Amino acid sequence: MKYIILIGDGMSDYPIAELNNKTPLQIANKPNMDKLTLKGKAGLVENVPLSLDPGSDVANMSIFGYNPEKYYSGRGPLEAGSMGIDLAPDDVTFRCNFITEEDGKIADFNAGHITSEEAAILIKDLNRHFFEEGTFYPGISYRHLFVKTNKNLANLKTTPPHDIVGEKISNYINWDDNDENGALAIRNMMLESKEVLTNHPVNQKRIANNQKPANMIWLWGQGLKPSMPNFKDIYGIDGSVITGVDLLKGIAVFTGLNNIDVPGATGFFDTDYKAKGKYAVNALKDNDIIFIHIEAPDEAGHAGDIDEKIKAIERIDKYVLGQILDNIGSFGDYKIAILPDHPTPIDVRTHTRDPTPLTVYSSVDESSADDVSVYDEFSVKNGSLGVFNGYDLINKILE
């Protein structure tokens, strides 16, 4: 038996006035998702416990079969795992965004999707300037890491920049001035980064080309190195992960799953959907379960871009799921689960904790299909799977 978990990050939504009060999932042309729903079982999954914020880290940890309330320690260290950074027990890893600051506000949480090459130059100069504070590690585009040895920083309350675009920066770094946990050093470094970056040649060139400058860093999502049991030890099967996002790669590293690098997997609208589908099919030869993650719908939600979100859903359906369905039969019996990790509604532009729509198709169990005929946020409420915790998903699929 082969298993596919297809994760359309942030794919679910709320009804949108411009779409006649329908969601992108209801509008999108997605014949493959609907076909599997018609022949399978549907329901809703709660990937985010009430005690935690609805981040992609928490939600995807659930989908991978791990209870976040037990294993979650922060987003930063998960991404560090994907980058091969060796963390000591007292090291706290922050996610470091390059942002665009204007008039004391976050104007753009990703600095106009700065290129990885430009970002690497900026990271090098940040390390020169802040060498006494800790170490910056270059990642992809606007997504990077900062590591500082001070375990007390793990308790600092930070805010994802994509949640506060357009808001005053001072409202979110106004930590306790007694500095018992080292907060002042973090705040001062974030503010001082503007002096390093504002007139940097990389940013001057970006401005000249009418691009947004990466004129400040934003530190958030910090935590200590997690300890998670091996996936195969728990579930008894081998697996791999296909994603363009370091966060998901980090979950794979800490759970003993294999990461499959796909050329053209960018974690943005321009990701190579066809390549992800092709590599997923090839990976079925040597794996029992494949997690396929596509970030584009989430990015569209954050951008408030309805058209891009619909296009992302349709491309997932056609180029990823379509390729899988055309080829998976040659590997014998199989099950496919389709779900988002969390909603990223267009009107909200950030993550919410609402349950996400799930469909599960089994090639050996079509006779027990329920009465749900299309895949969307509302139709699945009538499905036979009901509502359950996301970290129970793998066990349910293996039953």
C-alpha positions in Angstrom: 0.0 0.0 0.0 1.2 3.5 -0.9 0.2 6.6 0.9 0.1 10.2 -0.4 -0.5 13.2 1.9 -1.1 16.3 -0.3 -0.9 19.6 1.7 -2.2 22.7 0.0 -0.8 25.3 2.5 -3.5 27.8 3.5 -5.8 26.5 0.7 -9.1 26.8 2.6 -10.8 30.2 3.0 -13.9 32.1 4.0 -16.6 33.1 1.5 -15.5 36.1 -0.5 -17.8 38.9 -1.7 -16.0 39.2 -5.0 -16.7 35.5 -5.6 -20.4 35.8 -4.9 -19.8 34.6 -1.4 -18.0 31.5 -2.4 -14.4 30.4 -1.5 -11.5 29.9 -3.9 -11.9 26.1 -3.4 -15.6 26.4 -4.5 -14.7 28.4 -7.6 -11.5 26.6 -8.7 -11.6 24.0 -11.5 -10.3 21.0 -9.6 -11.7 17.8 -11.2 -9.1 15.5 -9.6 -9.8 16.6 -6.0 -13.6 16.4 -6.6 -13.2 13.0 -8.2 -11.4 11.6 -5.2 -13.9 13.2 -2.9 -16.8 11.6 -4.7 -15.2 8.2 -4.4 -13.7 8.6 -1.0 -14.5 9.9 2.5 -14.5 13.5 3.8 -14.4 15.4 7.0 -12.7 18.2 8.9 -9.4 18.2 10.7 -8.3 20.4 13.6 -4.6 20.8 13.2 -4.1 23.6 15.7 -4.7 23.1 19.4 -6.4 25.9 21.2 -3.2 26.4 23.3 -1.1 27.3 20.3 -1.1 29.9 17.6 -2.2 28.8 14.1 1.2 28.7 12.5 2.3 26.4 9.7 4.8 24.9 12.0 2.1 23.8 14.5 -0.4 22.7 11.8 2.0 20.7 9.7 3.5 19.0 12.8 -0.1 17.7 13.4 -0.4 16.5 9.8 2.8 14.6 10.2 1.3 12.7 13.1 2.8 14.6 16.1 0.8 16.3 18.8 2.1 19.9 18.8 1.2 20.3 22.5 3.8 17.6 23.3 6.5 18.2 20.7 6.4 21.8 19.5 9.2 24.1 20.7 9.2 26.9 18.0 9.5 27.4 14.3 13.1 28.6 14.2 14.7 25.4 15.4 12.7 23.3 12.9 14.0 25.4 10.1 17.5 25.1 11.6 17.2 21.3 11.3 16.6 21.6 7.6 19.6 23.8 7.1 21.9 21.4 9.0 22.7 23.9 11.8 24.1 22.1 14.9 22.3 23.5 17.9 23.5 23.3 21.5 20.9 22.7 24.3 20.9 26.5 25.3 20.8 27.8 21.7 17.6 29.7 20.8 16.8 29.9 17.1 14.8 32.7 15.7 13.2 32.9 12.3 14.6 36.1 10.7 12.6 37.8 8.0 13.9 40.6 5.9 11.1 43.2 5.9 10.4 46.6 4.4 9.9 49.2 7.1 8.2 52.5 6.3 7.4 55.3 8.8 7.8 52.9 11.7 5.5 50.3 10.2 5.9 47.0 8.5 5.1 47.8 4.9 6.0 44.3 3.5 6.8 41.2 5.5 9.0 39.7 2.8 10.8 42.7 1.4 9.3 42.3 -2.1 10.4 38.6 -2.1 14.1 39.6 -2.2 16.2 37.1 -4.0 18.3 34.6 -2.1 21.5 35.9 -3.7 20.8 39.5 -2.5 19.8 38.2 0.9 23.0 36.3 1.3 25.0 39.5 0.9 22.9 41.3 3.5 23.2 38.3 6.0 27.0 38.4 5.6 27.1 42.1 6.6 24.7 41.6 9.5 27.1 38.9 10.8 29.9 41.4 10.6 28.0 44.0 12.5 26.3 41.8 15.2 29.1 39.2 15.6 28.9 39.6 19.4 25.2 39.0 19.6 24.9 35.6 17.8 24.9 34.2 14.3 22.7 34.8 11.2 22.3 31.9 8.7 21.2 32.6 5.1 18.1 30.8 3.9 15.9 31.3 0.9 14.5 34.7 -0.3 13.3 36.6 2.8 13.4 33.5 5.2 16.6 33.3 7.3 17.7 32.3 10.9 19.4 33.9 13.9 20.8 31.8 16.7 21.7 33.1 20.1 22.8 31.2 23.2 20.4 32.2 25.9 17.6 29.7 26.7 15.5 32.4 28.4 14.8 33.9 25.0 12.7 30.9 24.2 9.9 32.4 26.4 9.9 35.8 24.6 6.5 36.7 23.1 7.2 37.5 19.4 4.8 38.1 16.5 4.9 36.8 12.9 5.4 39.8 10.6 2.8 38.6 8.1 0.2 39.0 10.9 0.9 42.7 11.4 1.5 44.3 8.0 0.7 48.0 8.1 0.9 48.2 11.9 3.4 50.1 14.1 6.5 48.1 14.9 6.8 49.7 18.3 3.6 48.0 19.4 5.1 44.5 19.0 8.6 44.9 20.4 7.7 46.7 23.6 9.0 44.0 25.9 9.7 44.3 29.6 12.5 46.8 30.1 14.0 44.8 33.1 15.5 42.6 30.4 15.5 39.4 32.6 15.2 37.3 29.5 17.5 39.2 27.2 14.7 40.9 25.3 16.4 44.3 25.1 19.3 42.9 23.1 16.9 41.4 20.5 14.8 44.6 20.3 17.9 46.8 19.9 19.4 44.5 17.2 16.1 44.6 15.2 16.0 48.4 15.4 19.8 48.8 14.7 19.5 46.6 11.7 17.9 49.6 9.9 21.3 51.4 10.2 23.1 48.5 8.5 20.5 47.8 5.8 18.9 51.1 4.7 21.8 52.5 2.7 23.2 49.1 1.7 24.2 48.8 -2.0 21.8 45.9 -2.4 18.9 48.0 -1.2 20.0 51.1 -3.2 19.9 48.9 -6.3 16.5 47.5 -5.4 15.1 51.0 -4.9 16.5 52.1 -8.2 14.8 49.2 -9.9 11.5 50.1 -8.2 11.7 47.1 -5.8 11.0 47.1 -2.1 14.1 47.4 0.1 15.0 44.8 2.8 15.8 47.6 5.2 15.1 45.8 8.5 15.1 42.4 10.1 12.2 40.9 12.1 13.0 38.1 14.6 10.2 35.7 15.6 9.2 32.1 16.0 12.1 31.3 18.3 12.6 28.1 20.3 15.0 25.4 21.6 16.0 22.3 19.7 13.0 19.9 19.6 13.1 16.2 20.5 10.7 14.1 18.4 10.5 10.3 18.0 11.3 8.7 14.7 8.4 8.5 12.2 9.1 4.9 11.2 9.4 3.8 14.9 5.9 5.1 15.5 4.1 4.2 12.3 6.2 1.4 10.8 6.6 2.8 7.3 9.3 4.7 5.4 8.5 8.1 4.0 9.8 11.3 2.3 8.8 14.9 2.1 8.6 17.2 -1.0 8.5 20.9 -0.2 10.2 24.2 -1.1 9.9 25.4 2.5 12.6 24.9 5.2 10.0 24.5 7.9 8.7 21.3 6.4 12.1 20.1 5.7 13.0 20.6 9.3 10.1 18.5 10.5 11.4 15.8 8.2 14.9 16.0 9.6 13.8 15.7 13.2 11.4 12.8 12.5 13.7 10.8 10.4 11.8 11.3 7.1 13.8 11.8 3.9 13.8 15.2 2.1 13.5 15.1 -1.7 15.0 18.2 -3.3 13.0 19.3 -6.3 14.5 21.7 -8.8 12.3 24.8 -9.2 10.5 24.3 -5.8 10.5 27.9 -4.6 7.7 28.1 -2.0 6.0 30.9 -4.0 3.7 31.3 -7.0 6.4 30.4 -9.4 7.1 27.0 -7.9 7.4 24.1 -10.4 4.2 22.2 -9.9 5.0 19.7 -12.7 8.3 18.9 -11.1 6.8 18.3 -7.7 4.3 15.9 -9.3 7.0 14.1 -11.3 9.3 13.7 -8.3 6.4 12.5 -6.1 5.7 9.7 -8.6 9.3 8.7 -8.8 9.6 8.7 -5.0 6.8 6.1 -4.7 9.3 3.5 -5.9 11.3 3.6 -2.7 8.8 5.0 -0.1 5.6 3.9 1.6 4.3 7.4 2.3 5.0 10.8 0.6 4.1 14.2 2.0 3.8 16.8 -0.7 3.6 20.4 0.4 2.7 23.4 -1.8 3.1 26.8 -0.3 1.6 28.9 -3.1 -2.0 29.1 -1.8 -0.8 30.4 1.6 1.3 33.1 -0.1 -1.7 34.2 -2.1 -3.8 34.4 1.0 -1.2 36.6 2.7 -1.1 38.8 -0.3 -4.9 39.0 -0.5 -4.7 37.8 -4.1 -7.8 35.9 -5.1 -6.8 35.1 -8.6 -3.4 33.7 -7.6 -5.0 31.5 -4.9 -7.5 30.0 -7.4 -4.6 29.5 -9.9 -2.6 27.7 -7.2 -5.4 25.4 -6.3 -6.0 24.5 -10.0 -2.3 23.9 -10.6 -2.0 21.6 -7.6 -5.0 19.7 -9.0 -3.7 19.5 -12.5 0.0 19.2 -12.3 0.6 17.5 -8.9 -2.4 15.4 -8.2 -3.1 14.8 -11.9 0.3 13.3 -12.4 0.0 11.2 -9.3 -3.3 9.7 -10.4 -2.0 9.0 -13.9 0.9 6.9 -12.5 0.1 5.6 -9.0 -1.9 2.6 -10.1 1.3 0.9 -11.3 2.5 0.7 -7.7 -0.6 -1.3 -6.5 -3.1 -0.3 -3.8 -2.9 3.3 -2.5 -4.6 5.9 -0.4 -4.5 9.7 -1.0 -5.4 12.4 1.6 -5.9 16.0 0.6 -6.0 18.9 3.1 -4.6 22.3 3.9 -2.6 22.8 7.1 -4.7 25.8 8.1 -6.9 28.4 6.3 -5.2 31.6 5.1 -8.3 33.6 4.2 -8.0 36.4 1.6 -10.0 38.9 3.7 -7.8 38.2 6.8 -4.5 37.8 5.1 -3.1 35.5 7.9 -3.7 32.1 9.3 -6.8 31.1 11.3 -7.4 28.0 13.4 -10.6 26.9 11.7 -10.8 23.1 11.0 -9.5 22.3 7.5 -11.4 20.2 4.8 -10.1 16.7 4.3 -10.8 14.1 1.7 -9.3 10.5 1.9 -9.5 8.2 -1.1 -8.6 4.5 -0.9 -8.2 2.4 -4.0 -9.5 -0.7 -2.1 -12.5 1.0 -0.3 -14.6 2.8 -2.9 -17.7 0.9 -1.8 -17.8 2.7 1.5 -17.7 6.2 0.0 -19.8 8.8 1.7 -22.3 11.3 0.2 -19.8 14.2 -0.4 -19.3 14.8 -4.1 -17.1 17.9 -4.2 -14.1 19.1 -2.2 -14.5 22.4 -0.3 -14.9 23.8 3.2 -18.6 23.3 3.4 -19.4 20.1 1.5 -17.0 18.0 3.7 -19.0 18.9 6.8 -21.4 16.1 5.7 -18.6 13.6 5.4 -18.4 10.3 7.4 -15.0 11.2 8.9 -16.5 13.9 11.1 -14.1 16.2 12.9 -10.9 15.0 14.6 -7.4 16.1 15.7 -4.9 16.4 12.9 -2.2 14.4 14.7 -4.6 11.4 14.5 -4.6 11.6 10.7 -1.8 9.2 10.0 -3.3 6.5 12.2 -6.7 6.9 10.6 -5.1 6.6 7.1 -3.1 3.5 8.1 -6.2 1.8 9.6 
